[in-house]
């Protein structure tokens, strides 16, 4: 390895060998027998040799319990969803003698300052939302055992990923609205370049394309009520047949769609059905109450912490997505007369 070049990590070994970071820990910790194949173990050892990987003994000591502290990196706390994620993670952590430090990225997403003089010297591991992933390099969290929430399992930088079954949530929304008779849709889409929002857009488009006679417009919007109001008002007032249903990536976007509808003199759900995704407290504060997909934030945090504990103990984390379900309220109904 050239002088001054970054020290290879277990994540680098995992990528080179085509295995999980947990498998690397098992092999290099000599705990692989009965858990991974001999062929896989040799592939890991060969990748480690080629990269010049040496275990970080300081980090290993941390994982044995000298700090027992985990960092949870999330977007800025603009909704109660990530507070629920923290609550669930902290509950499981406490049961195992760990503490959780919450670190909201100051700008919501993107780079952030290192909250410690050296994250590697103060932490056992990191749990991070994909929407705050850019902060990881700055705080050097990607050099520690890492679990990614809401992240592409095939392309994640983490040792493990924990996901809600967002695809199924969007499927439930589409089937509900199609079943009511809607064929003209507006997707009020979060304008954040994140895997979770890409999945929502792709799943919605595929579900609607499978039904003859459907139309889909997309209007990107920041996740704010004012931003959603502007985007929805422009889209709903555009020339051509008006959409009869608005599918929103987030409950805050749905609140903006409500305001846009009222400005245009449209009634919900008589003239326009609206759906959200999250089931925040906001969903029942709106009038009429919002049909939305309930995401279990506490369970999300619990599973994230359980996955990190598995990685720290050289076990394979559970890979199943967390179920979500549609909560039908008064914001959706069959489309009115055109």
Secondary structure in CASP SS format (residue, H / E / C, confidence):
PFRMAT SS
TARGET T0000
AUTHOR 0000-0000-0000
METHOD secondary structure of the structure
MODEL  1
X C 1.00
X C 1.00
X C 1.00
X C 1.00
X C 1.00
X C 1.00
X C 1.00
X C 1.00
X C 1.00
X H 1.00
X H 1.00
X H 1.00
X H 1.00
X H 1.00
X H 1.00
X H 1.00
X H 1.00
X C 1.00
X C 1.00
X C 1.00
X H 1.00
X H 1.00
X H 1.00
X H 1.00
X H 1.00
X H 1.00
X H 1.00
X H 1.00
X C 1.00
X C 1.00
X C 1.00
X C 1.00
X C 1.00
X C 1.00
X C 1.00
X C 1.00
X C 1.00
X H 1.00
X H 1.00
X H 1.00
X H 1.00
X H 1.00
X H 1.00
X H 1.00
X H 1.00
X H 1.00
X H 1.00
X H 1.00
X H 1.00
X H 1.00
X H 1.00
X C 1.00
X C 1.00
X C 1.00
X C 1.00
X C 1.00
X H 1.00
X H 1.00
X H 1.00
X H 1.00
X H 1.00
X H 1.00
X H 1.00
X H 1.00
X H 1.00
X H 1.00
X C 1.00
X C 1.00
X E 1.00
X E 1.00
X E 1.00
X E 1.00
X E 1.00
X E 1.00
X C 1.00
X C 1.00
X C 1.00
X C 1.00
X C 1.00
X C 1.00
X H 1.00
X H 1.00
X H 1.00
X H 1.00
X H 1.00
X H 1.00
X H 1.00
X H 1.00
X H 1.00
X H 1.00
X H 1.00
X H 1.00
X H 1.00
X H 1.00
X H 1.00
X C 1.00
X C 1.00
X C 1.00
X E 1.00
X E 1.00
X E 1.00
X E 1.00
X E 1.00
X E 1.00
X C 1.00
X C 1.00
X C 1.00
X C 1.00
X C 1.00
X C 1.00
X C 1.00
X C 1.00
X C 1.00
X C 1.00
X C 1.00
X C 1.00
X C 1.00
X C 1.00
X H 1.00
X H 1.00
X H 1.00
X H 1.00
X C 1.00
X C 1.00
X E 1.00
X E 1.00
X E 1.00
X E 1.00
X E 1.00
X H 1.00
X H 1.00
X H 1.00
X C 1.00
X C 1.00
X H 1.00
X H 1.00
X H 1.00
X H 1.00
X H 1.00
X C 1.00
X H 1.00
X H 1.00
X H 1.00
X C 1.00
X E 1.00
X E 1.00
X E 1.00
X E 1.00
X E 1.00
X C 1.00
X C 1.00
X C 1.00
X C 1.00
X C 1.00
X C 1.00
X C 1.00
X C 1.00
X C 1.00
X C 1.00
X E 1.00
X E 1.00
X E 1.00
X C 1.00
X E 1.00
X C 1.00
X H 1.00
X H 1.00
X H 1.00
X H 1.00
X H 1.00
X H 1.00
X H 1.00
X H 1.00
X H 1.00
X H 1.00
X H 1.00
X H 1.00
X H 1.00
X H 1.00
X H 1.00
X C 1.00
X C 1.00
X C 1.00
X E 1.00
X E 1.00
X E 1.00
X E 1.00
X E 1.00
X E 1.00
X E 1.00
X C 1.00
X C 1.00
X C 1.00
X C 1.00
X H 1.00
X H 1.00
X H 1.00
X H 1.00
X H 1.00
X H 1.00
X H 1.00
X H 1.00
X H 1.00
X H 1.00
X H 1.00
X H 1.00
X H 1.00
X H 1.00
X H 1.00
X C 1.00
X C 1.00
X C 1.00
X C 1.00
X C 1.00
X E 1.00
X E 1.00
X E 1.00
X E 1.00
X E 1.00
X E 1.00
X E 1.00
X C 1.00
X C 1.00
X C 1.00
X H 1.00
X H 1.00
X H 1.00
X H 1.00
X H 1.00
X H 1.00
X H 1.00
X H 1.00
X H 1.00
X H 1.00
X H 1.00
X H 1.00
X C 1.00
X C 1.00
X C 1.00
X C 1.00
X C 1.00
X C 1.00
X C 1.00
X C 1.00
X E 1.00
X E 1.00
X E 1.00
X E 1.00
X C 1.00
X C 1.00
X H 1.00
X H 1.00
X H 1.00
X H 1.00
X H 1.00
X H 1.00
X H 1.00
X H 1.00
X H 1.00
X H 1.00
X H 1.00
X H 1.00
X H 1.00
X C 1.00
X C 1.00
X C 1.00
X C 1.00
X C 1.00
X C 1.00
X C 1.00
X C 1.00
X C 1.00
X E 1.00
X E 1.00
X E 1.00
X E 1.00
X E 1.00
X E 1.00
X C 1.00
X C 1.00
X C 1.00
X H 1.00
X H 1.00
X H 1.00
X H 1.00
X C 1.00
X C 1.00
X C 1.00
X C 1.00
X C 1.00
X E 1.00
X E 1.00
X E 1.00
X E 1.00
X C 1.00
X C 1.00
X H 1.00
X H 1.00
X H 1.00
X H 1.00
X H 1.00
X H 1.00
X H 1.00
X H 1.00
X H 1.00
X H 1.00
X H 1.00
X H 1.00
X H 1.00
X H 1.00
X H 1.00
X H 1.00
X C 1.00
X C 1.00
X C 1.00
X C 1.00
X C 1.00
X C 1.00
X C 1.00
X C 1.00
X C 1.00
X E 1.00
X C 1.00
X C 1.00
X E 1.00
X E 1.00
X E 1.00
X C 1.00
X C 1.00
X C 1.00
X C 1.00
X C 1.00
X C 1.00
X C 1.00
X C 1.00
X C 1.00
X C 1.00
X C 1.00
END
